[in-house]
């Protein structure tokens, strides 16, 4: 596949005020959702019991939910696990009751009100203390990643670019978490891994944009800063479209065909790739321009007697 945008002249940065305003609204909405609604943490973070059962024939999930509710398990989460005969049940922790006893109770409820031949495949238990530690360590992992990126970009480029890149990453992560909060999607360790992968993907996109801007600052000495940055974004447009399209193609296949276990993982990556592609242009580059980046901080020091070649 080959896309030719060599002569494209889209005024991306001319729309930066509108784009930054939209991003600000989405950020505020996401933060409000996270503060007042929070995230639907899975048992990886909250603790609880996970039970996998197998049926001899396809079964409706709504029937299983009704059976569990009648049996006293009204907060159970039920979903298919691979096929319509395999079911995954997540239960909140109960005081004074161990996972072995809990799994036997669930199995009796399912066998008493459903078809015969229900098999218990596996039982996993996560304690509340372990869940709290995982939640804390996951948050620290994201903070360490952002701090390391801040230092890396500051050393490689310039502090304005560094702030722009970290702001874009915070933008991507916050909006992705806000969408998970809005639709009350389960947030577990696989989704946390997807969030960290989004940070890497978005940073890669941003670095590509910054590299081209730096090259063009050295080549196009007479053009205005905004024009140089717009030209840089247009030059890498074909690369951005192809990379995002192929990545999304794989992620949609995982989301549609990968089963319930990795659905939220794939969804988090889909949201992150879309938002990250947008932020590389309209947040990272736009913020660097707003902060006052210019060619004087990007040009190499001119040695005595050396003429640097200028191009129109």
C-alpha positions in Angstrom: 0.0 0.0 0.0 1.3 3.4 -0.9 -0.2 6.8 -0.1 1.3 9.9 -1.5 0.8 13.0 0.5 4.1 14.6 -0.5 2.3 17.7 -1.8 -0.4 17.9 0.9 -0.9 21.2 2.4 -3.4 20.7 5.2 -3.3 23.4 7.8 -3.3 21.2 10.9 -1.8 23.8 13.3 -4.0 26.5 12.0 -6.8 24.7 13.8 -4.9 24.2 17.0 -7.1 26.5 19.1 -10.2 24.5 18.2 -8.4 21.2 18.7 -6.9 22.2 22.1 -10.3 23.4 23.2 -11.9 20.0 22.3 -9.1 18.2 24.0 -9.6 20.4 27.1 -13.3 19.6 27.3 -12.6 15.8 26.9 -9.9 16.0 29.6 -12.1 17.8 32.1 -15.0 15.4 31.3 -12.7 12.4 31.8 -11.3 13.7 35.0 -14.8 14.3 36.4 -15.9 10.8 35.5 -12.8 9.3 37.1 -13.2 11.4 40.3 -17.0 11.0 40.8 -17.7 7.7 39.0 -14.4 5.9 39.2 -13.3 2.8 37.3 -15.0 -0.6 37.3 -12.0 -2.5 38.8 -11.9 -6.2 38.1 -11.0 -8.8 40.8 -7.3 -8.3 39.9 -7.6 -5.0 41.8 -10.6 -5.4 44.2 -10.1 -9.1 45.2 -12.7 -11.8 44.7 -13.2 -15.2 43.2 -13.2 -16.2 39.5 -14.9 -19.5 38.6 -14.9 -21.1 35.2 -17.6 -23.7 34.4 -18.4 -25.7 31.3 -21.8 -26.7 30.0 -22.6 -29.7 27.7 -24.6 -27.4 25.4 -24.8 -23.6 24.6 -26.4 -21.7 27.4 -27.9 -18.1 27.7 -25.9 -15.8 30.0 -29.1 -14.1 31.2 -30.4 -17.5 32.5 -27.2 -18.0 34.5 -27.4 -14.5 36.0 -31.0 -15.1 37.1 -30.0 -18.4 38.7 -27.1 -16.8 40.6 -29.3 -13.9 41.7 -31.9 -16.3 43.1 -29.1 -18.2 44.8 -27.9 -15.1 46.6 -25.1 -14.0 44.2 -26.7 -10.8 43.0 -23.4 -9.0 42.2 -21.9 -11.8 40.0 -20.4 -10.9 36.6 -21.1 -13.5 34.0 -19.5 -13.8 30.5 -18.7 -16.4 27.9 -15.1 -17.6 27.8 -14.2 -18.7 24.3 -17.4 -20.5 23.3 -21.1 -20.3 24.3 -20.6 -23.4 26.4 -17.8 -22.0 28.5 -18.8 -19.5 31.2 -16.7 -17.3 33.4 -18.2 -16.1 36.7 -16.6 -13.3 38.8 -17.8 -12.9 42.4 -17.0 -10.2 45.0 -15.3 -11.4 48.1 -17.4 -12.7 51.0 -16.3 -12.4 54.6 -15.8 -15.7 56.4 -16.2 -17.8 53.3 -13.3 -19.4 51.4 -13.1 -19.8 47.6 -13.5 -23.6 47.7 -16.8 -23.3 49.6 -18.0 -20.4 47.4 -17.3 -22.4 44.2 -19.2 -25.4 45.5 -22.2 -23.2 46.4 -22.2 -21.7 42.9 -21.9 -25.1 41.3 -24.9 -26.4 43.3 -27.0 -23.3 42.3 -26.1 -23.8 38.6 -26.8 -27.6 38.7 -30.1 -27.2 40.6 -31.6 -24.7 38.1 -30.0 -25.6 34.9 -29.0 -28.5 32.6 -27.2 -31.5 34.0 -23.5 -32.0 33.4 -22.2 -28.6 34.5 -18.4 -29.0 35.2 -16.2 -26.9 37.4 -13.1 -26.1 35.3 -11.1 -23.8 37.6 -11.3 -21.5 40.6 -9.0 -18.5 41.3 -9.0 -16.3 44.3 -7.4 -12.8 44.7 -7.4 -11.3 48.2 -8.3 -7.6 48.7 -4.8 -6.8 50.0 -3.2 -8.2 46.8 -5.7 -6.2 44.8 -4.8 -3.0 46.5 -1.1 -3.6 45.9 -1.7 -4.3 42.3 -3.7 -1.1 41.9 -1.0 0.9 43.6 1.9 -0.7 41.6 0.0 -0.2 38.4 -0.5 3.5 39.1 3.2 3.9 39.9 4.2 2.1 36.7 2.3 4.7 34.7 3.9 7.6 36.6 7.4 6.2 36.2 6.9 5.7 32.5 5.7 9.3 32.1 8.6 10.7 34.2 11.2 8.7 32.2 9.7 9.9 28.9 9.9 13.5 30.2 13.6 13.1 30.8 14.3 11.3 27.5 12.5 13.8 25.3 14.1 16.8 27.1 17.5 15.4 26.5 16.9 14.4 22.9 15.0 17.5 21.8 14.2 20.5 23.9 12.1 21.1 27.1 9.1 22.6 25.1 8.9 19.4 23.1 9.3 17.4 26.3 6.3 19.1 27.9 4.3 18.7 24.7 5.0 15.0 24.5 4.1 14.3 28.2 1.0 16.4 27.9 -0.1 14.3 24.9 0.5 11.1 26.8 -1.4 12.3 29.8 -4.2 13.4 27.3 -4.3 9.9 25.7 -4.3 7.9 29.0 -6.9 10.2 30.7 -9.3 10.1 27.8 -9.0 6.3 27.5 -9.7 5.8 31.2 -12.6 8.3 31.0 -14.2 6.2 28.2 -13.8 3.1 30.4 -15.4 4.9 33.3 -18.2 6.3 31.1 -19.3 2.9 29.8 -18.4 1.1 33.1 -16.1 -1.3 31.3 -14.1 -3.6 33.5 -10.6 -2.4 34.3 -8.2 -5.3 35.0 -4.5 -6.1 34.6 -4.8 -6.7 30.9 -6.3 -3.2 30.4 -3.5 -1.7 32.5 -1.0 -3.4 30.1 -2.9 -1.9 27.2 -2.7 1.6 28.7 1.1 1.2 29.1 1.3 0.0 25.5 -0.7 3.1 24.4 1.9 5.3 26.1 4.6 3.6 24.0 2.6 3.8 20.7 1.7 7.5 21.2 5.3 8.4 22.1 6.6 6.7 19.0 4.2 8.8 16.9 5.1 12.0 18.7 8.9 11.3 18.3 8.4 10.8 14.5 6.7 14.2 14.3 9.3 15.9 16.4 12.2 14.4 14.3 10.7 15.7 11.1 10.1 19.2 12.7 13.8 19.3 13.8 15.0 18.3 10.3 12.9 20.9 8.6 13.9 23.7 11.1 17.5 23.0 9.9 16.6 22.9 6.2 13.9 25.6 5.8 15.5 28.7 7.4 13.3 31.4 5.8 9.9 29.9 6.5 7.7 30.8 9.5 7.7 28.4 12.4 4.1 27.4 12.0 4.6 26.8 8.3 7.6 24.5 9.0 5.7 22.5 11.6 2.7 22.2 9.3 4.9 21.0 6.4 6.5 18.5 8.8 3.2 17.0 9.8 2.0 16.8 6.2 5.2 15.0 5.2 4.7 12.2 7.7 0.9 11.9 7.1 1.1 8.9 4.8 3.3 7.1 7.4 0.8 7.9 10.2 -2.2 6.7 8.2 -0.7 3.4 7.1 0.7 2.7 10.6 -2.5 3.5 12.4 -4.6 1.6 9.8 -2.6 -1.6 10.0 -2.5 -1.5 13.8 -6.2 -0.9 14.1 -6.9 -3.8 11.6 -5.2 -6.2 13.9 -6.8 -4.8 17.0 -10.3 -5.0 15.5 -9.7 -8.6 14.7 -8.6 -9.3 18.3 -11.7 -7.4 19.6 -14.2 -9.2 17.4 -12.6 -12.7 17.3 -10.4 -12.9 20.3 -13.1 -13.7 22.8 -14.1 -12.1 26.1 -10.8 -12.5 27.8 -9.0 -9.9 25.6 -11.9 -7.8 24.5 -11.3 -5.0 26.9 -7.5 -5.2 26.2 -8.1 -4.8 22.5 -10.7 -2.0 23.1 -8.3 0.0 25.3 -5.7 -0.2 22.5 -8.2 0.8 19.8 -9.2 3.9 21.8 -5.5 4.6 22.6 -4.3 4.3 19.0 -7.1 6.6 17.7 -6.6 9.2 20.5 -2.8 8.9 20.3 -2.7 9.5 16.5 -4.8 12.7 17.0 -2.7 13.9 20.0 0.6 13.5 18.1 -0.5 16.3 15.8 -3.1 18.4 17.6 -1.7 18.2 21.1 2.1 17.4 21.1 3.0 19.6 18.1 0.4 22.3 18.9 1.6 22.7 22.5 5.2 22.9 21.5 4.2 25.8 19.2 2.1 27.5 21.9 5.1 27.2 24.3 7.2 29.2 21.9 9.4 26.6 20.2 11.5 28.1 17.3 14.4 27.2 15.2 17.0 29.0 17.3 16.8 26.2 19.9 17.0 23.5 17.3 19.8 24.6 15.0 23.3 23.2 15.6 26.0 25.6 16.8 27.7 27.1 13.7 31.4 26.5 13.7 33.8 29.3 12.7 34.3 29.5 8.9 31.6 26.9 8.3 28.6 27.8 6.1 25.5 25.9 6.6 23.5 25.1 3.5 20.2 26.8 3.3 17.3 25.6 1.3 14.3 27.7 0.2 
